[in-house]
């Protein structure tokens, strides 16, 4: 089983990397972009086939290591 974790900054947290990308896009004349938010994706290959256990384990991984839950949100997709 594979777990895909998408991590992004919470709403209201300044995304300086997103602002830099937005500025670069404007410089390249891509003017149709209102805002840019940059996040990260982590893909985990899991040994378990139990979806409930996988979700529990990956949630714990996010809470303890993968995401800074003070400023970041995360979403988990199991495939």
Secondary structure, DSSP 8 states (H G I E B T S, - for coil): -EEEEEEEE-TTS--HHHHHHHHHHHHTT-TT-------EEEEEE-S---HHHHHHHHHHHIIIII--TTTEEEEEEE-
